[in-house]
């Protein structure tokens, strides 16, 4: 009986030890899997942040480009208006001069008519 009892106890201890090892092994595996999952999520977060920063940088550059184009267009528009205004002034002066000559012809022309 004693041998049998010892044998049973020994088997029970062995069984418990195996069970403890298995539980420990599962715990370690679970921790490893959790650690890998955490690393994977951190990597994904970094990638998303990197994409977000890149996207912001690209948007910022695009906006700067649009602003520059807008300034150039406005500058061209203002220059065009200035040139048109000068041309109009020049034509008005020429028209006044021609009208003045028509109303008051030069003396030589008047003399030739007499």
N, CA, C and O atoms as CSV, one atom per row, in Angstrom:
chain,resi,resn,atom,element,x,y,z
A,1,UNK,N,N,0.825,-1.199,0.000
A,1,UNK,CA,C,0.000,0.000,0.000
A,1,UNK,C,C,0.862,1.252,0.000
A,1,UNK,O,O,0.595,2.208,-0.727
A,2,UNK,N,N,1.839,1.231,0.779
A,2,UNK,CA,C,2.708,2.383,0.867
A,2,UNK,C,C,3.398,2.640,-0.466
A,2,UNK,O,O,3.506,3.782,-0.912
A,3,UNK,N,N,3.859,1.570,-1.091
A,3,UNK,CA,C,4.486,1.727,-2.402
A,3,UNK,C,C,3.470,2.237,-3.424
A,3,UNK,O,O,3.754,3.099,-4.256
A,4,UNK,N,N,2.312,1.679,-3.320
A,4,UNK,CA,C,1.254,2.117,-4.228
A,4,UNK,C,C,0.900,3.576,-3.973
A,4,UNK,O,O,0.713,4.355,-4.908
A,5,UNK,N,N,0.814,3.928,-2.719
A,5,UNK,CA,C,0.504,5.302,-2.338
A,5,UNK,C,C,1.607,6.237,-2.803
A,5,UNK,O,O,1.325,7.319,-3.318
A,6,UNK,N,N,2.855,5.834,-2.627
A,6,UNK,CA,C,3.980,6.643,-3.095
A,6,UNK,C,C,3.961,6.782,-4.618
A,6,UNK,O,O,4.214,7.853,-5.169
A,7,UNK,N,N,3.661,5.688,-5.264
A,7,UNK,CA,C,3.579,5.702,-6.721
A,7,UNK,C,C,2.485,6.653,-7.182
A,7,UNK,O,O,2.677,7.417,-8.128
A,8,UNK,N,N,1.353,6.606,-6.524
A,8,UNK,CA,C,0.250,7.501,-6.874
A,8,UNK,C,C,0.615,8.960,-6.600
A,8,UNK,O,O,0.322,9.852,-7.396
A,9,UNK,N,N,1.252,9.174,-5.473
A,9,UNK,CA,C,1.693,10.533,-5.141
A,9,UNK,C,C,2.728,11.035,-6.143
A,9,UNK,O,O,2.699,12.182,-6.588
A,10,UNK,N,N,3.628,10.144,-6.473
A,10,UNK,CA,C,4.664,10.505,-7.428
A,10,UNK,C,C,4.032,10.850,-8.778
A,10,UNK,O,O,4.408,11.836,-9.412
A,11,UNK,N,N,3.071,10.032,-9.211
A,11,UNK,CA,C,2.380,10.312,-10.470
A,11,UNK,C,C,1.595,11.628,-10.390
A,11,UNK,O,O,1.563,12.419,-11.332
A,12,UNK,N,N,0.969,11.825,-9.236
A,12,UNK,CA,C,0.208,13.069,-9.048
A,12,UNK,C,C,1.135,14.275,-9.101
A,12,UNK,O,O,0.810,15.287,-9.723
A,13,UNK,N,N,2.289,14.167,-8.446
A,13,UNK,CA,C,3.253,15.256,-8.489
A,13,UNK,C,C,3.774,15.484,-9.903
A,13,UNK,O,O,3.907,16.619,-10.361
A,14,UNK,N,N,4.058,14.397,-10.570
A,14,UNK,CA,C,4.535,14.492,-11.931
A,14,UNK,C,C,3.459,15.120,-12.827
A,14,UNK,O,O,3.751,15.976,-13.662
A,15,UNK,N,N,2.245,14.689,-12.640
A,15,UNK,CA,C,1.135,15.235,-13.418
A,15,UNK,C,C,0.965,16.731,-13.146
A,15,UNK,O,O,0.750,17.523,-14.063
A,16,UNK,N,N,1.064,17.097,-11.879
A,16,UNK,CA,C,0.941,18.516,-11.527
A,16,UNK,C,C,2.108,19.331,-12.096
A,16,UNK,O,O,1.935,20.460,-12.556
A,17,UNK,N,N,3.275,18.739,-12.050
A,17,UNK,CA,C,4.434,19.430,-12.587
A,17,UNK,C,C,4.300,19.628,-14.097
A,17,UNK,O,O,4.608,20.693,-14.632
A,18,UNK,N,N,3.832,18.571,-14.767
A,18,UNK,CA,C,3.609,18.694,-16.208
A,18,UNK,C,C,2.544,19.758,-16.506
A,18,UNK,O,O,2.680,20.560,-17.430
A,19,UNK,N,N,1.500,19.736,-15.706
A,19,UNK,CA,C,0.447,20.723,-15.881
A,19,UNK,C,C,0.980,22.135,-15.628
A,19,UNK,O,O,0.652,23.065,-16.365
A,20,UNK,N,N,1.788,22.293,-14.604
A,20,UNK,CA,C,2.385,23.598,-14.303
A,20,UNK,C,C,3.282,24.058,-15.445
A,20,UNK,O,O,3.254,25.224,-15.838
A,21,UNK,N,N,4.063,23.147,-15.963
A,21,UNK,CA,C,4.929,23.489,-17.089
A,21,UNK,C,C,4.095,23.896,-18.316
A,21,UNK,O,O,4.405,24.859,-19.018
A,22,UNK,N,N,3.046,23.136,-18.538
A,22,UNK,CA,C,2.183,23.450,-19.672
A,22,UNK,C,C,1.537,24.827,-19.498
A,22,UNK,O,O,1.474,25.613,-20.443
A,23,UNK,N,N,1.062,25.109,-18.296
A,23,UNK,CA,C,0.461,26.415,-18.034
A,23,UNK,C,C,1.497,27.529,-18.172
A,23,UNK,O,O,1.213,28.589,-18.729
A,24,UNK,N,N,2.682,27.278,-17.665
A,24,UNK,CA,C,3.755,28.261,-17.790
A,24,UNK,C,C,4.113,28.468,-19.267
A,24,UNK,O,O,4.319,29.595,-19.716
A,25,UNK,N,N,4.182,27.381,-19.994
A,25,UNK,CA,C,4.487,27.459,-21.409
A,25,UNK,C,C,3.406,28.264,-22.148
A,25,UNK,O,O,3.715,29.100,-22.996
A,26,UNK,N,N,2.153,28.003,-21.818
A,26,UNK,CA,C,1.054,28.761,-22.418
A,26,UNK,C,C,1.141,30.244,-22.051
A,26,UNK,O,O,0.912,31.122,-22.883
A,27,UNK,N,N,1.472,30.493,-20.808
A,27,UNK,CA,C,1.601,31.880,-20.350
A,27,UNK,C,C,2.706,32.592,-21.110
A,27,UNK,O,O,2.538,33.730,-21.548
A,28,UNK,N,N,3.840,31.913,-21.264
A,28,UNK,CA,C,4.955,32.519,-22.003
A,28,UNK,C,C,4.596,32.731,-23.473
A,28,UNK,O,O,4.917,33.758,-24.070
A,29,UNK,N,N,3.927,31.735,-24.032
A,29,UNK,CA,C,3.499,31.862,-25.421
A,29,UNK,C,C,2.516,33.018,-25.568
A,29,UNK,O,O,2.601,33.803,-26.512
A,30,UNK,N,N,1.599,33.110,-24.639
A,30,UNK,CA,C,0.613,34.188,-24.663
A,30,UNK,C,C,1.313,35.547,-24.543
A,30,UNK,O,O,0.964,36.489,-25.254
A,31,UNK,N,N,2.273,35.646,-23.670
A,31,UNK,CA,C,3.026,36.899,-23.528
A,31,UNK,C,C,3.785,37.226,-24.805
A,31,UNK,O,O,3.832,38.377,-25.239
A,32,UNK,N,N,4.375,36.200,-25.399
A,32,UNK,CA,C,5.113,36.403,-26.650
A,32,UNK,C,C,4.174,36.893,-27.748
A,32,UNK,O,O,4.493,37.823,-28.488
A,33,UNK,N,N,3.019,36.254,-27.837
A,33,UNK,CA,C,2.049,36.673,-28.853
A,33,UNK,C,C,1.563,38.097,-28.591
A,33,UNK,O,O,1.415,38.890,-29.521
A,34,UNK,N,N,1.321,38.412,-27.346
A,34,UNK,CA,C,0.896,39.766,-27.002
A,34,UNK,C,C,1.996,40.787,-27.326
A,34,UNK,O,O,1.730,41.876,-27.836
A,35,UNK,N,N,3.211,40.407,-27.020
A,35,UNK,CA,C,4.335,41.286,-27.304
A,35,UNK,C,C,4.451,41.526,-28.810
A,35,UNK,O,O,4.653,42.661,-29.243
A,36,UNK,N,N,4.326,40.476,-29.597
A,36,UNK,CA,C,4.389,40.621,-31.060
A,36,UNK,C,C,3.239,41.485,-31.574
A,36,UNK,O,O,3.421,42.329,-32.451
A,37,UNK,N,N,2.063,41.259,-31.016
A,37,UNK,CA,C,0.899,42.062,-31.426
A,37,UNK,C,C,1.122,43.531,-31.088
A,37,UNK,O,O,0.811,44.415,-31.888
A,38,UNK,N,N,1.654,43.782,-29.917
A,38,UNK,CA,C,1.947,45.157,-29.517
A,38,UNK,C,C,2.979,45.782,-30.455
A,38,UNK,O,O,2.804,46.922,-30.886
A,39,UNK,N,N,4.034,45.066,-30.773
A,39,UNK,CA,C,5.047,45.566,-31.703
A,39,UNK,C,C,4.442,45.850,-33.077
A,39,UNK,O,O,4.739,46.861,-33.713
A,40,UNK,N,N,3.589,44.931,-33.510
A,40,UNK,CA,C,2.935,45.116,-34.808
A,40,UNK,C,C,2.064,46.372,-34.800
A,40,UNK,O,O,2.081,47.147,-35.757
A,41,UNK,N,N,1.321,46.568,-33.749
A,41,UNK,CA,C,0.456,47.753,-33.653
A,41,UNK,C,C,1.284,49.038,-33.550
A,41,UNK,O,O,0.911,50.063,-34.121
A,42,UNK,N,N,2.390,48.987,-32.833
A,42,UNK,CA,C,3.262,50.155,-32.750
A,42,UNK,C,C,3.827,50.502,-34.124
A,42,UNK,O,O,3.904,51.671,-34.499
A,43,UNK,N,N,4.215,49.480,-34.858
A,43,UNK,CA,C,4.734,49.689,-36.209
A,43,UNK,C,C,3.654,50.292,-37.103
A,43,UNK,O,O,3.918,51.233,-37.852
A,44,UNK,N,N,2.442,49.752,-37.025
A,44,UNK,CA,C,1.332,50.300,-37.810
A,44,UNK,C,C,1.063,51.753,-37.430
A,44,UNK,O,O,0.805,52.593,-38.292
A,45,UNK,N,N,1.126,52.037,-36.142
A,45,UNK,CA,C,0.901,53.409,-35.690
A,45,UNK,C,C,1.965,54.344,-36.251
A,45,UNK,O,O,1.653,55.446,-36.701
A,46,UNK,N,N,3.208,53.907,-36.224
A,46,UNK,CA,C,4.295,54.719,-36.774
A,46,UNK,C,C,4.108,54.945,-38.275
A,46,UNK,O,O,4.325,56.045,-38.783
A,47,UNK,N,N,3.702,53.883,-38.972
A,47,UNK,CA,C,3.482,54.011,-40.415
A,47,UNK,C,C,2.343,54.992,-40.704
A,47,UNK,O,O,2.443,55.831,-41.599
A,48,UNK,N,N,1.266,54.870,-39.934
A,48,UNK,CA,C,0.135,55.787,-40.133
A,48,UNK,C,C,0.537,57.224,-39.833
A,48,UNK,O,O,0.166,58.148,-40.557
A,49,UNK,N,N,1.290,57.401,-38.771
A,49,UNK,CA,C,1.760,58.741,-38.428
A,49,UNK,C,C,2.685,59.279,-39.525
A,49,UNK,O,O,2.595,60.443,-39.913
A,50,UNK,N,N,3.549,58.432,-40.002
A,50,UNK,CA,C,4.461,58.829,-41.074
A,50,UNK,C,C,3.672,59.232,-42.316
A,50,UNK,O,O,3.968,60.249,-42.943
A,51,UNK,N,N,2.670,58.434,-42.669
A,51,UNK,CA,C,1.818,58.773,-43.824
A,51,UNK,C,C,1.092,60.084,-43.593
A,51,UNK,O,O,0.984,60.913,-44.496
A,52,UNK,N,N,0.596,60.267,-42.377
A,52,UNK,CA,C,-0.126,61.503,-42.050
A,52,UNK,C,C,0.800,62.707,-42.191
A,52,UNK,O,O,0.418,63.727,-42.763
A,53,UNK,N,N,2.013,62.586,-41.670
A,53,UNK,CA,C,2.966,63.695,-41.770
A,53,UNK,C,C,3.348,63.952,-43.221
A,53,UNK,O,O,3.458,65.102,-43.648
A,54,UNK,N,N,3.547,62.885,-43.970
A,54,UNK,CA,C,3.873,63.033,-45.384
A,54,UNK,C,C,2.714,63.695,-46.121
A,54,UNK,O,O,2.914,64.589,-46.943
A,55,UNK,N,N,1.514,63.247,-45.816
A,55,UNK,CA,C,0.331,63.824,-46.449
A,55,UNK,C,C,0.222,65.312,-46.120
A,55,UNK,O,O,-0.079,66.122,-46.997
A,56,UNK,N,N,0.462,65.666,-44.882
A,56,UNK,CA,C,0.417,67.086,-44.493
A,56,UNK,C,C,1.481,67.887,-45.233
A,56,UNK,O,O,1.232,69.003,-45.688
A,57,UNK,N,N,2.672,67.300,-45.345
A,57,UNK,CA,C,3.764,67.981,-46.045
A,57,UNK,C,C,3.402,68.194,-47.511
A,57,UNK,O,O,3.621,69.272,-48.064
A,58,UNK,N,N,2.847,67.160,-48.131
A,58,UNK,CA,C,2.459,67.286,-49.535
A,58,UNK,C,C,1.347,68.316,-49.704
A,58,UNK,O,O,1.367,69.109,-50.646
A,59,UNK,N,N,0.386,68.304,-48.799
A,59,UNK,CA,C,-0.694,69.294,-48.870
A,59,UNK,C,C,-0.155,70.705,-48.674
A,59,UNK,O,O,-0.582,71.643,-49.347
A,60,UNK,N,N,0.775,70.843,-47.756
A,60,UNK,CA,C,1.377,72.149,-47.508
A,60,UNK,C,C,2.112,72.643,-48.754
A,60,UNK,O,O,1.996,73.811,-49.127
A,61,UNK,N,N,2.858,71.763,-49.386
A,61,UNK,CA,C,3.581,72.142,-50.604
A,61,UNK,C,C,2.605,72.519,-51.724
A,61,UNK,O,O,2.826,73.482,-52.458
A,62,UNK,N,N,1.527,71.746,-51.840
A,62,UNK,CA,C,0.523,72.033,-52.866
A,62,UNK,C,C,-0.116,73.393,-52.608
A,62,UNK,O,O,-0.323,74.176,-53.534
A,63,UNK,N,N,-0.422,73.663,-51.358
A,63,UNK,CA,C,-1.012,74.950,-51.012
A,63,UNK,C,C,-0.044,76.090,-51.331
A,63,UNK,O,O,-0.456,77.115,-51.875
A,64,UNK,N,N,1.220,75.923,-51.002
A,64,UNK,CA,C,2.219,76.946,-51.320
A,64,UNK,C,C,2.305,77.162,-52.832
A,64,UNK,O,O,2.432,78.293,-53.301
A,65,UNK,N,N,2.234,76.078,-53.574
A,65,UNK,CA,C,2.278,76.189,-55.030
A,65,UNK,C,C,1.067,76.961,-55.544
A,65,UNK,O,O,1.202,77.817,-56.419
A,66,UNK,N,N,-0.105,76.665,-55.012
A,66,UNK,CA,C,-1.320,77.381,-55.421
A,66,UNK,C,C,-1.221,78.864,-55.081
A,66,UNK,O,O,-1.606,79.725,-55.872
A,67,UNK,N,N,-0.702,79.144,-53.898
A,67,UNK,CA,C,-0.555,80.544,-53.495
A,67,UNK,C,C,0.395,81.280,-54.436
A,67,UNK,O,O,0.135,82.415,-54.834
A,68,UNK,N,N,1.487,80.627,-54.783
A,68,UNK,CA,C,2.450,81.229,-55.705
A,68,UNK,C,C,1.805,81.462,-57.076
A,68,UNK,O,O,1.977,82.526,-57.672
A,69,UNK,N,N,1.079,80.488,-57.564
A,69,UNK,CA,C,0.394,80.644,-58.848
A,69,UNK,C,C,-0.624,81.781,-58.791
A,69,UNK,O,O,-0.748,82.565,-59.733
A,70,UNK,N,N,-1.342,81.860,-57.687
A,70,UNK,CA,C,-2.333,82.926,-57.532
A,70,UNK,C,C,-1.661,84.297,-57.546
A,70,UNK,O,O,-2.156,85.231,-58.177
A,71,UNK,N,N,-0.540,84.411,-56.855
A,71,UNK,CA,C,0.195,85.685,-56.851
A,71,UNK,C,C,0.684,86.043,-58.250
A,71,UNK,O,O,0.606,87.194,-58.680
A,72,UNK,N,N,1.191,85.025,-58.952
A,72,UNK,CA,C,1.668,85.277,-60.311
A,72,UNK,C,C,0.527,85.739,-61.213
A,72,UNK,O,O,0.682,86.672,-62.000
A,73,UNK,N,N,-0.620,85.074,-61.088
A,73,UNK,CA,C,-1.767,85.469,-61.910
A,73,UNK,C,C,-2.236,86.878,-61.560
A,73,UNK,O,O,-2.559,87.675,-62.441
A,74,UNK,N,N,-2.267,87.166,-60.284
A,74,UNK,CA,C,-2.673,88.506,-59.866
A,74,UNK,C,C,-1.674,89.549,-60.383
A,74,UNK,O,O,-2.064,90.616,-60.857
A,75,UNK,N,N,-0.410,89.230,-60.284
A,75,UNK,CA,C,0.620,90.138,-60.777
A,75,UNK,C,C,0.462,90.375,-62.280
A,75,UNK,O,O,0.563,91.508,-62.749
A,76,UNK,N,N,0.216,89.309,-63.023
A,76,UNK,CA,C,0.002,89.452,-64.468
A,76,UNK,C,C,-1.242,90.293,-64.748
A,76,UNK,O,O,-1.246,91.141,-65.640
A,77,UNK,N,N,-2.289,90.045,-63.975
A,77,UNK,CA,C,-3.529,90.809,-64.148
A,77,UNK,C,C,-3.287,92.291,-63.893
A,77,UNK,O,O,-3.750,93.144,-64.651
A,78,UNK,N,N,-2.557,92.592,-62.819
A,78,UNK,CA,C,-2.270,93.991,-62.512
A,78,UNK,C,C,-1.389,94.628,-63.587
A,78,UNK,O,O,-1.603,95.774,-63.983
A,79,UNK,N,N,-0.411,93.880,-64.044
A,79,UNK,CA,C,0.454,94.384,-65.106
A,79,UNK,C,C,-0.357,94.624,-66.378
A,79,UNK,O,O,-0.197,95.648,-67.043
A,80,UNK,N,N,-1.209,93.691,-66.702
A,80,UNK,CA,C,-2.051,93.834,-67.889
A,80,UNK,C,C,-2.942,95.063,-67.770
A,80,UNK,O,O,-3.100,95.810,-68.736
A,81,UNK,N,N,-3.517,95.276,-66.611
A,81,UNK,CA,C,-4.361,96.459,-66.400
A,81,UNK,C,C,-3.553,97.744,-66.558
A,81,UNK,O,O,-4.003,98.718,-67.161
A,82,UNK,N,N,-2.337,97.713,-65.993
A,82,UNK,CA,C,-1.468,98.890,-66.094
A,82,UNK,C,C,-1.128,99.182,-67.556
A,82,UNK,O,O,-1.170,100.333,-67.991
A,83,UNK,N,N,-0.795,98.144,-68.303
A,83,UNK,CA,C,-0.468,98.337,-69.718
A,83,UNK,C,C,-1.679,98.831,-70.506
A,83,UNK,O,O,-1.564,99.703,-71.368
A,84,UNK,N,N,-2.832,98.261,-70.197
A,84,UNK,CA,C,-4.049,98.718,-70.871
A,84,UNK,C,C,-4.356,100.175,-70.534
A,84,UNK,O,O,-4.763,100.953,-71.396
A,85,UNK,N,N,-4.157,100.524,-69.284
A,85,UNK,CA,C,-4.411,101.891,-68.862
A,85,UNK,C,C,-3.467,102.855,-69.592
A,85,UNK,O,O,-3.896,103.914,-70.050
A,86,UNK,N,N,-2.209,102.497,-69.696
A,86,UNK,CA,C,-1.239,103.341,-70.406
A,86,UNK,C,C,-1.605,103.467,-71.889
A,86,UNK,O,O,-1.544,104.546,-72.479
A,87,UNK,N,N,-1.984,102.330,-72.462
A,87,UNK,CA,C,-2.380,102.349,-73.870
A,87,UNK,C,C,-3.590,103.256,-74.076
A,87,UNK,O,O,-3.635,104.027,-75.035
A,88,UNK,N,N,-4.546,103.167,-73.200
A,88,UNK,CA,C,-5.732,104.021,-73.285
A,88,UNK,C,C,-5.350,105.490,-73.146
A,88,UNK,O,O,-5.833,106.331,-73.905
A,89,UNK,N,N,-4.491,105.801,-72.187
A,89,UNK,CA,C,-4.037,107.186,-72.013
A,89,UNK,C,C,-3.312,107.680,-73.263
A,89,UNK,O,O,-3.513,108.810,-73.708
A,90,UNK,N,N,-2.486,106.833,-73.808
A,90,UNK,CA,C,-1.739,107.203,-75.010
A,90,UNK,C,C,-2.699,107.484,-76.170
A,90,UNK,O,O,-2.524,108.455,-76.906
A,91,UNK,N,N,-3.694,106.642,-76.322
A,91,UNK,CA,C,-4.662,106.844,-77.405
A,91,UNK,C,C,-5.493,108.108,-77.176
A,91,UNK,O,O,-5.812,108.834,-78.117
A,92,UNK,N,N,-5.831,108.353,-75.932
A,92,UNK,CA,C,-6.584,109.579,-75.628
A,92,UNK,C,C,-5.758,110.820,-75.966
A,92,UNK,O,O,-6.268,111.778,-76.548
A,93,UNK,N,N,-4.483,110.791,-75.596
A,93,UNK,CA,C,-3.608,111.919,-75.920
A,93,UNK,C,C,-3.493,112.108,-77.426
A,93,UNK,O,O,-3.547,113.230,-77.932
A,94,UNK,N,N,-3.334,111.002,-78.129
A,94,UNK,CA,C,-3.238,111.066,-79.570
A,94,UNK,C,C,-4.538,111.601,-80.172
A,94,UNK,O,O,-4.513,112.420,-81.091
A,95,UNK,N,N,-5.661,111.139,-79.654
A,95,UNK,CA,C,-6.958,111.630,-80.141
A,95,UNK,C,C,-7.107,113.116,-79.878
A,95,UNK,O,O,-7.589,113.854,-80.737
A,96,UNK,N,N,-6.702,113.560,-78.707
A,96,UNK,CA,C,-6.788,114.996,-78.385
A,96,UNK,C,C,-5.886,115.808,-79.309
A,96,UNK,O,O,-6.249,116.887,-79.779
A,97,UNK,N,N,-4.714,115.263,-79.552
A,97,UNK,CA,C,-3.776,115.963,-80.425
A,97,UNK,C,C,-4.328,116.064,-81.845
A,97,UNK,O,O,-4.243,117.113,-82.483
A,98,UNK,N,N,-4.891,114.964,-82.325
A,98,UNK,CA,C,-5.470,114.980,-83.666
A,98,UNK,C,C,-6.668,115.923,-83.741
A,98,UNK,O,O,-6.845,116.653,-84.716
A,99,UNK,N,N,-7.475,115.891,-82.702
A,99,UNK,CA,C,-8.633,116.779,-82.667
A,99,UNK,C,C,-8.177,118.240,-82.622
A,99,UNK,O,O,-8.747,119.105,-83.286
A,100,UNK,N,N,-7.163,118.485,-81.844
A,100,UNK,CA,C,-6.619,119.836,-81.729
A,100,UNK,C,C,-6.090,120.305,-83.076
A,100,UNK,O,O,-6.315,121.455,-83.453
A,101,UNK,N,N,-5.408,119.463,-83.796
A,101,UNK,CA,C,-4.875,119.828,-85.112
A,101,UNK,C,C,-6.006,120.066,-86.101
A,101,UNK,O,O,-5.912,120.912,-86.990
A,102,UNK,N,N,-7.076,119.301,-85.927
A,102,UNK,CA,C,-8.205,119.470,-86.817
A,102,UNK,C,C,-8.908,120.787,-86.555
A,102,UNK,O,O,-9.327,121.470,-87.489
A,103,UNK,N,N,-9.040,121.145,-85.282
A,103,UNK,CA,C,-9.708,122.395,-84.934
A,103,UNK,C,C,-8.815,123.598,-85.196
A,103,UNK,O,O,-9.294,124.647,-85.627
A,104,UNK,N,N,-7.565,123.456,-84.948
A,104,UNK,CA,C,-6.599,124.548,-85.120
A,104,UNK,C,C,-5.474,124.071,-86.022
A,104,UNK,O,O,-4.411,123.702,-85.523
A,105,UNK,N,N,-5.668,124.066,-87.287
A,105,UNK,CA,C,-4.610,123.571,-88.185
A,105,UNK,C,C,-3.386,124.467,-88.116
A,105,UNK,O,O,-3.495,125.636,-87.748
A,106,UNK,N,N,-2.262,123.952,-88.453
A,106,UNK,CA,C,-1.037,124.750,-88.426
A,106,UNK,C,C,-1.131,125.917,-89.413
A,106,UNK,O,O,-1.896,125.851,-90.375
A,107,UNK,N,N,-0.367,126.973,-89.186
A,107,UNK,CA,C,-0.406,128.195,-90.000
A,107,UNK,C,C,-0.082,127.916,-91.457
A,107,UNK,O,O,-0.664,128.513,-92.363
A,108,UNK,N,N,0.822,127.033,-91.662
A,108,UNK,CA,C,1.211,126.762,-93.026
A,108,UNK,C,C,0.027,126.218,-93.827
A,108,UNK,O,O,-0.124,126.522,-95.010
A,109,UNK,N,N,-0.794,125.426,-93.185
A,109,UNK,CA,C,-1.961,124.884,-93.846
A,109,UNK,C,C,-2.967,126.009,-94.124
A,109,UNK,O,O,-3.580,126.053,-95.190
A,110,UNK,N,N,-3.127,126.895,-93.175
A,110,UNK,CA,C,-4.055,128.042,-93.344
A,110,UNK,C,C,-3.539,128.948,-94.449
A,110,UNK,O,O,-4.314,129.420,-95.280
A,111,UNK,N,N,-2.262,129.189,-94.462
A,111,UNK,CA,C,-1.659,130.064,-95.469
A,111,UNK,C,C,-1.836,129.457,-96.876
A,111,UNK,O,O,-2.061,130.163,-97.859
A,112,UNK,N,N,-1.727,128.162,-96.924
A,112,UNK,CA,C,-1.844,127.529,-98.242
A,112,UNK,C,C,-3.275,127.602,-98.762
A,112,UNK,O,O,-3.499,127.547,-99.971
A,113,UNK,N,N,-4.223,127.723,-97.877
A,113,UNK,CA,C,-5.609,127.811,-98.299
A,113,UNK,C,C,-5.915,129.189,-98.861
A,113,UNK,O,O,-6.807,129.320,-99.699
A,114,UNK,N,N,-5.221,130.189,-98.437
A,114,UNK,CA,C,-5.474,131.567,-98.912
A,114,UNK,C,C,-4.927,131.721,-100.228
A,114,UNK,O,O,-5.027,132.798,-100.816
